[in-house]
């Protein structure tokens, strides 16, 4: 089971749902006995085939148990919405942006990690550990990193210019495509952080 969780930790942002969104006490709905493990996993869109192969490979390496693992493609950005809408129908393992963690914890929809914490902390950056932590308790496995970067023309901007938003915009107009899918998620923080709404 440890290897399975470590393999699946590649795709999980939060782990193991509680049975009800109202109670704070963890009541796992993962069914495990000596021979059978039943688990539902949500993965991002267009990634199902890859993770079904991961699951198949895992099953072949661990024939000692009967693993019933269902991999379902879902939108990770909407996982919190889906979980809180119907916790009973939600996946046992899923990925979601870390800024949703507090709401999921407060609603009682996720389980606090009790295993692998030392290993997770050893193999991840402090910032990613912080992102998977709420009120000093860890609830998820860090799985992805998003970093924004900018290309600039050195003939137009100096290294000093690019250190500030005002330094960049003082040299001319800033053009971005906010109609592009996901642009609101990627671009909005830059604007809000600089007082623009």
MISEVO-564421 format. One record per residue (C-alpha): residue in three letters; residue number from 0; x, y, z. Coordinates in nm, 4 decimals, m for minus. Layout:
BEGIN
NODE	ala	NUM	X	Y	Z
...
END
This chain:
BEGIN
NODE	unk	0	0.0000	0.0000	0.0000
NODE	unk	1	0.2889	0.2394	0.0760
NODE	unk	2	0.4196	0.2146	m0.2793
NODE	unk	3	0.0701	0.2726	m0.4153
NODE	unk	4	0.0265	0.5858	m0.2086
NODE	unk	5	0.3686	0.7102	m0.3089
NODE	unk	6	0.2899	0.6398	m0.6749
NODE	unk	7	m0.0464	0.8067	m0.6493
NODE	unk	8	0.1038	1.0970	m0.4566
NODE	unk	9	0.2215	1.2146	m0.7960
NODE	unk	10	m0.1396	1.3031	m0.8656
NODE	unk	11	m0.2845	1.3924	m0.5299
NODE	unk	12	m0.3127	1.7393	m0.3958
NODE	unk	13	m0.5384	1.6403	m0.1110
NODE	unk	14	m0.5996	1.2963	0.0181
NODE	unk	15	m0.8760	1.0808	0.1481
NODE	unk	16	m1.2192	1.2310	0.1799
NODE	unk	17	m1.4273	1.2249	0.4908
NODE	unk	18	m1.7727	1.0793	0.4609
NODE	unk	19	m1.9620	1.3983	0.5328
NODE	unk	20	m1.8964	1.7641	0.4665
NODE	unk	21	m2.0481	1.8684	0.7991
NODE	unk	22	m1.8595	1.6638	1.0551
NODE	unk	23	m1.4992	1.7505	1.1336
NODE	unk	24	m1.4083	1.4004	1.2463
NODE	unk	25	m1.2446	1.1867	0.9805
NODE	unk	26	m1.4500	0.8885	0.8692
NODE	unk	27	m1.2774	0.7217	0.5748
NODE	unk	28	m1.4884	0.5775	0.2986
NODE	unk	29	m1.1947	0.3907	0.1492
NODE	unk	30	m1.2715	0.0260	0.1944
NODE	unk	31	m0.9686	m0.1767	0.2984
NODE	unk	32	m0.9540	m0.5223	0.4421
NODE	unk	33	m0.6869	m0.7888	0.4363
NODE	unk	34	m0.7402	m0.8763	0.0704
NODE	unk	35	m0.9395	m0.5920	m0.0888
NODE	unk	36	m0.8708	m0.2222	m0.1435
NODE	unk	37	m1.1315	m0.0024	m0.3112
NODE	unk	38	m1.0280	0.3483	m0.4161
NODE	unk	39	m1.1585	0.6230	m0.6466
NODE	unk	40	m0.9013	0.8665	m0.7909
NODE	unk	41	m0.9641	1.1907	m0.9805
NODE	unk	42	m0.6910	1.2984	m1.2227
NODE	unk	43	m0.6731	1.5997	m1.4517
NODE	unk	44	m0.8379	1.5951	m1.7919
NODE	unk	45	m0.6516	1.4002	m2.0621
NODE	unk	46	m0.4357	1.2220	m1.8031
NODE	unk	47	m0.6548	0.9196	m1.7356
NODE	unk	48	m0.4735	0.6805	m1.9692
NODE	unk	49	m0.1382	0.7518	m1.8066
NODE	unk	50	m0.2670	0.6954	m1.4534
NODE	unk	51	m0.4662	0.3852	m1.5466
NODE	unk	52	m0.1351	0.2388	m1.6642
NODE	unk	53	0.0278	0.3411	m1.3330
NODE	unk	54	m0.2528	0.1602	m1.1495
NODE	unk	55	m0.2265	m0.1495	m1.3748
NODE	unk	56	0.1502	m0.1649	m1.3217
NODE	unk	57	0.1012	m0.1327	m0.9475
NODE	unk	58	m0.1544	m0.4152	m0.9438
NODE	unk	59	0.0880	m0.6427	m1.1309
NODE	unk	60	0.3622	m0.5700	m0.8791
NODE	unk	61	0.1297	m0.6369	m0.5836
NODE	unk	62	m0.0781	m0.9462	m0.6588
NODE	unk	63	m0.1214	m1.0155	m0.2857
NODE	unk	64	m0.4348	m0.7943	m0.2729
NODE	unk	65	m0.7340	m0.7238	m0.4896
NODE	unk	66	m0.7098	m0.3549	m0.5830
NODE	unk	67	m1.0268	m0.1982	m0.7204
NODE	unk	68	m0.8942	0.1451	m0.8217
NODE	unk	69	m1.1099	0.3618	m1.0444
NODE	unk	70	m0.9366	0.6482	m1.2266
NODE	unk	71	m1.1705	0.9288	m1.3366
NODE	unk	72	m1.0744	1.2412	m1.5314
NODE	unk	73	m1.1924	1.5590	m1.3642
NODE	unk	74	m1.1086	1.9300	m1.3453
NODE	unk	75	m0.8632	1.9762	m1.0594
NODE	unk	76	m0.9455	2.3463	m1.0382
NODE	unk	77	m1.3042	2.2559	m0.9499
NODE	unk	78	m1.2324	1.9654	m0.7129
NODE	unk	79	m1.3239	2.1662	m0.4038
NODE	unk	80	m1.6600	2.2548	m0.5581
NODE	unk	81	m1.7303	1.8917	m0.6494
NODE	unk	82	m1.6221	1.7599	m0.3096
NODE	unk	83	m1.8312	2.0047	m0.1119
NODE	unk	84	m2.1319	1.9565	m0.3399
NODE	unk	85	m2.1450	1.5801	m0.2849
NODE	unk	86	m1.8768	1.4341	m0.0556
NODE	unk	87	m2.0271	1.0855	m0.0857
NODE	unk	88	m1.9771	1.0817	m0.4640
NODE	unk	89	m1.6356	1.2488	m0.4587
NODE	unk	90	m1.3032	1.0759	m0.5125
NODE	unk	91	m1.0943	0.9379	m0.2291
NODE	unk	92	m0.7810	1.0908	m0.3815
NODE	unk	93	m0.7734	1.4073	m0.5896
NODE	unk	94	m0.5679	1.7101	m0.6827
NODE	unk	95	m0.6762	2.0664	m0.6147
NODE	unk	96	m0.5063	2.4063	m0.5908
NODE	unk	97	m0.3643	2.4746	m0.2453
NODE	unk	98	m0.5657	2.7944	m0.2002
NODE	unk	99	m0.8758	2.5758	m0.1490
NODE	unk	100	m0.7244	2.3776	0.1391
NODE	unk	101	m0.8613	2.5872	0.4273
NODE	unk	102	m1.2187	2.5629	0.3013
NODE	unk	103	m1.1904	2.1869	0.2553
NODE	unk	104	m1.0502	2.1411	0.6053
NODE	unk	105	m1.3101	2.3685	0.7658
NODE	unk	106	m1.5925	2.1802	0.5920
NODE	unk	107	m1.4554	1.8487	0.7163
NODE	unk	108	m1.4015	1.7171	0.3642
NODE	unk	109	m1.0360	1.6102	0.3877
NODE	unk	110	m0.8275	1.3913	0.6116
NODE	unk	111	m0.5196	1.5113	0.7979
NODE	unk	112	m0.2125	1.3161	0.6922
NODE	unk	113	m0.0747	1.0887	0.9596
NODE	unk	114	0.1734	0.8885	0.7515
NODE	unk	115	0.4667	0.9772	0.5270
NODE	unk	116	0.4973	1.3304	0.6698
NODE	unk	117	0.8702	1.3061	0.7374
NODE	unk	118	0.9319	1.1656	0.3908
NODE	unk	119	0.7175	1.4362	0.2280
NODE	unk	120	0.9039	1.7103	0.4155
NODE	unk	121	1.2394	1.5572	0.3241
NODE	unk	122	1.1586	1.5406	m0.0490
NODE	unk	123	0.9822	1.8739	m0.1035
NODE	unk	124	1.0541	2.2438	m0.0689
NODE	unk	125	0.9456	2.4362	0.2430
NODE	unk	126	0.7057	2.6436	0.0314
NODE	unk	127	0.5335	2.3351	m0.1081
NODE	unk	128	0.5060	2.1883	0.2415
NODE	unk	129	0.3470	2.5124	0.3593
NODE	unk	130	0.0999	2.4956	0.0690
NODE	unk	131	m0.0142	2.1495	0.1832
NODE	unk	132	m0.0469	2.2612	0.5471
NODE	unk	133	m0.3359	2.4311	0.7246
NODE	unk	134	m0.3161	2.5461	1.0879
NODE	unk	135	0.0087	2.3534	1.1384
NODE	unk	136	m0.1390	2.0249	1.0117
NODE	unk	137	m0.0577	1.8632	0.6794
NODE	unk	138	m0.3452	1.7572	0.4551
NODE	unk	139	m0.1927	1.6913	0.1154
NODE	unk	140	0.1002	1.5774	m0.0902
NODE	unk	141	0.2720	1.8548	m0.2881
NODE	unk	142	0.2526	1.7476	m0.6508
NODE	unk	143	0.2953	2.0344	m0.8918
NODE	unk	144	0.4695	2.3669	m0.9033
NODE	unk	145	0.3662	2.6622	m1.1056
NODE	unk	146	0.6144	2.9353	m1.1737
NODE	unk	147	0.5477	3.2492	m1.3695
NODE	unk	148	0.8199	3.3904	m1.5860
NODE	unk	149	0.8553	3.6768	m1.8260
NODE	unk	150	1.0435	3.7251	m2.1488
NODE	unk	151	1.1715	4.0741	m2.2096
NODE	unk	152	1.3676	4.2538	m2.4778
NODE	unk	153	1.7023	4.3661	m2.3348
NODE	unk	154	1.7148	4.6385	m2.5974
NODE	unk	155	1.4079	4.7950	m2.4321
NODE	unk	156	1.4341	4.6999	m2.0642
NODE	unk	157	1.7300	4.7135	m1.8292
NODE	unk	158	1.7791	4.4660	m1.5450
NODE	unk	159	1.6710	4.7450	m1.3100
NODE	unk	160	1.3506	4.8095	m1.5122
NODE	unk	161	1.2263	4.4535	m1.4760
NODE	unk	162	1.2503	4.4517	m1.0972
NODE	unk	163	0.9221	4.6400	m1.0570
NODE	unk	164	0.5869	4.6538	m1.2273
NODE	unk	165	0.6141	5.0306	m1.2626
NODE	unk	166	0.9608	4.9875	m1.4153
NODE	unk	167	0.8169	4.7621	m1.6840
NODE	unk	168	0.5072	4.9691	m1.7584
NODE	unk	169	0.6963	5.3000	m1.7683
NODE	unk	170	0.8689	5.1860	m2.0892
NODE	unk	171	0.5515	5.1336	m2.2862
NODE	unk	172	0.2269	4.9421	m2.3067
NODE	unk	173	0.1830	4.6011	m2.1543
NODE	unk	174	m0.0017	4.3532	m2.3731
NODE	unk	175	m0.1483	4.0226	m2.2606
NODE	unk	176	m0.4200	3.7942	m2.3895
NODE	unk	177	m0.6810	3.7681	m2.1149
NODE	unk	178	m0.9116	3.5753	m2.3482
NODE	unk	179	m0.6745	3.2788	m2.3481
NODE	unk	180	m0.7951	2.9837	m2.1414
NODE	unk	181	m0.6434	3.0052	m1.7956
NODE	unk	182	m0.5168	3.3612	m1.8369
NODE	unk	183	m0.7405	3.4846	m1.5587
NODE	unk	184	m0.5756	3.2366	m1.3227
NODE	unk	185	m0.2196	3.3107	m1.4350
NODE	unk	186	m0.2412	3.6866	m1.4917
NODE	unk	187	m0.4802	3.8093	m1.2226
NODE	unk	188	m0.2347	3.7702	m0.9308
NODE	unk	189	0.0123	4.0022	m1.1040
NODE	unk	190	m0.2483	4.2735	m1.1379
NODE	unk	191	m0.4006	4.2392	m0.7922
NODE	unk	192	m0.0585	4.2286	m0.6257
NODE	unk	193	0.0115	4.5658	m0.7852
NODE	unk	194	m0.3200	4.7285	m0.6946
NODE	unk	195	m0.4928	4.6901	m1.0298
NODE	unk	196	m0.8455	4.5473	m1.0513
END
